[in-house]
Structures are given as structure tokens and as C-alpha cells.
Amino acid sequence: MYNSDVTDKLKMTLHSNGRYTGFIKVQLELCRPITVQNHVCHVVDNHNEAPFYLPQGCMNTLHISSVNTVREVIEALLKKFLVADNPAKFALYKRCHKEDQVYVCKLSETEYPLYLRLVAGPKTDVLSFVLREHETGEVLWEAFSLPELQNFLRILDKEEDEQMQILTRRYAAYRDKLEEALSGVWKPG
């Protein structure tokens, strides 16, 4: 039934071992820059990586198996784009369209996207997949590279210096006003 509804030639194939393979399309909605490996050298080191913003709405098609988990799909997408960032920074979401409403739900790392695609049918207006950064509210510091962490520290140091300068100026102004008020009232006697 699934293959008869396919309009883009991305059909599923059932294999003799009971597994099936097929395609899923994943839209990339990344707000932060990713670290992309240099195309010439695939060895990950600080000299062959560069921060890069993927275009919003970038779509990618993956050929996967029914036994591929969400975690494996995320890793495959990152590998396809030569992304050097830790896969733990990212999450796969399903976007469902029901009765003029759009629902977005984070998938568990152990779910099987191809099964979800099969159950929903091939139409992406019913179900689509989206790769985003984690939105847990808690920062996974271990997912960042050493240069990224050092950059965060530099930013925090700069912000701290700016706040200290603001506080110093504010209290200096208070001190000046207090001394001015006291000098008008206090007359040694």
C-alpha cells in the first residue's frame, strides 16, 4: 500500500530477512553554527574545521533501514554534511499535521524513523522529520569541543568585565552624590 502512494520515486523495499529499507527526508532547522570539516582533509583537528551556518530549511534525503534508530539517523546526517560537532547536541523531531494544526514532538533516540514514515505513509504534509539543536534547557557541556568551550569563556570574561565597569561607574556616581550631599550638610564646627 505504501509504495502505491509514493509520488517521488522514494519507495520502500522489503528484504527476505524481514527488514525493509527506504527513504526519509529530514529538514534541517539549526539556529547555531555547526563545525564543518574541511573537504580536503577528513581528519578532525582544529586546523581543518570551520564554523558554518546551514541555510534555513535545508532538506536532505537519507536511505535507511527499518533497524536504524534516531541516534543513527542523526549521526548519518552529520556525517553526510561533514559536521564535526558531537551528535549529542542534536535531536530529531517529528512534525505532524492534523486538522490545520502542526504538532512537533522530539523523538526518543531509540525510535525508528523509517517505521514512523511507513505508518504515516509517504506524504510529508502528514509527517515530516526535522533536525534541531537540543532544547532541553540544560547545556550539555561535554558535547562541545575544547575551542568552543574556550570561546564561551572568552565571551563570559568580556561580559563580566563590562558588567564590572557598569557597576564601578554606578557606585562611583553614588559616592560622588553622597559626598556632595554630605559636604553641603556637614560643616566642621
LINDABEL-V328765 format. One line per field, one symbol per residue. phi: phi as a letter, one per 30 degrees, with the letter a starting at -180 (. if undefined). psi: psi as a letter, one per 40 degrees, with the letter a starting at -180 (. if undefined). A space follows every 50 residues. Layout:
phi: ???
psi: ???
//
This chain:
phi: .eddcdccicdcbccddjdbbacbcbdcbcdcdcccddddbcddaddcbb dacdddiecbcccbcdcddeedddddddddchdcddeddcbccccccbhi ccccbddddcdcedddddddjddddcbbcbcbdebdicdceddcdedddd deddddddddddddddddddddddddddddddddcdcdc
psi: ddddeheeegiihhideeiiiaiihhhhghdiiihhihddhehhidefii ihhihhehiihhhiieehidddddddddddefheihdeeiihihhihhfe ihhhhhiieeihddddddddieheedhiihhiiifedhhgdeeiiddddd dddddddddddddddddddddddddddddddddddhhh.
//
